[in-house]
Amino acid sequence: MAYSTQADIENIFGTANVVRWSQLDPSSTTADTARIALAITNADAMINATFAGSQYVVPFSPTLS
């Protein structure tokens, strides 16, 4: 399970910005969802690597109370 989604990124930076940032083709008007998914996967891996071997269990998961 990813720590974030494309929608989370769009909510912070705006859909239009995400479209521009994700596309290598400047004439395209849609987001490159594969590149966004790869970026999220890479970010998750960096988060997990940072906390691996520490007091935290990774991947993080919510606890129910």
Secondary structure, DSSP 8 states (H G I E B T S, - for coil): --S--HHHHHHHH-HHHHHHHH-SSTT--S--HHHHHHHHHHHHHHHHHHHTTSSS-SS------
